[in-house]
Protein backbone atom coordinates (compact mmCIF):
# COMPACT_ATOMS: atom_id res chain seq x y z
CA UNK A 1 0.00 0.00 0.00
CA UNK A 2 2.72 2.47 0.96
CA UNK A 3 4.56 1.93 -2.32
CA UNK A 4 1.37 2.65 -4.27
CA UNK A 5 0.76 5.84 -2.28
CA UNK A 6 4.34 6.98 -2.89
CA UNK A 7 3.93 6.23 -6.61
CA UNK A 8 0.69 8.22 -6.79
CA UNK A 9 2.26 11.10 -4.87
CA UNK A 10 5.29 11.00 -7.20
CA UNK A 11 3.05 11.20 -10.27
CA UNK A 12 0.98 14.03 -8.78
CA UNK A 13 4.15 16.03 -8.13
CA UNK A 14 5.48 15.26 -11.62
CA UNK A 15 2.21 16.34 -13.24
CA UNK A 16 2.14 19.50 -11.13
CA UNK A 17 5.71 20.41 -12.17
CA UNK A 18 4.96 19.70 -15.84
CA UNK A 19 1.81 21.82 -15.60
CA UNK A 20 3.77 24.72 -14.11
CA UNK A 21 6.44 24.41 -16.80
CA UNK A 22 3.89 24.29 -19.63
CA UNK A 23 1.05 26.48 -18.34
CA UNK A 24 3.02 29.36 -16.83
CA UNK A 25 4.80 30.34 -20.09
CA UNK A 26 1.48 30.08 -21.96
CA UNK A 27 -0.25 32.29 -19.38
CA UNK A 28 2.65 34.75 -19.53
CA UNK A 29 2.37 34.91 -23.33
CA UNK A 30 -1.40 35.44 -23.14
CA UNK A 31 -0.95 38.05 -20.39
CA UNK A 32 1.60 39.95 -22.51
CA UNK A 33 -0.52 39.79 -25.67
CA UNK A 34 -3.92 40.68 -24.21
CA UNK A 35 -3.13 44.08 -22.59
CA UNK A 36 -1.36 45.24 -25.75
CA UNK A 37 -4.44 44.41 -27.83
CA UNK A 38 -6.65 46.31 -25.39
CA UNK A 39 -4.30 49.30 -25.49
CA UNK A 40 -4.33 49.31 -29.30
CA UNK A 41 -8.14 49.25 -29.25
CA UNK A 42 -8.21 52.15 -26.79
CA UNK A 43 -5.91 54.24 -29.01
CA UNK A 44 -8.13 53.66 -32.04
Secondary structure as GFF3:
##gff-version 3
##sequence-region A 1 44
A	DSSP	alpha_helix	2	43	.	.	.	ID=ss1
###
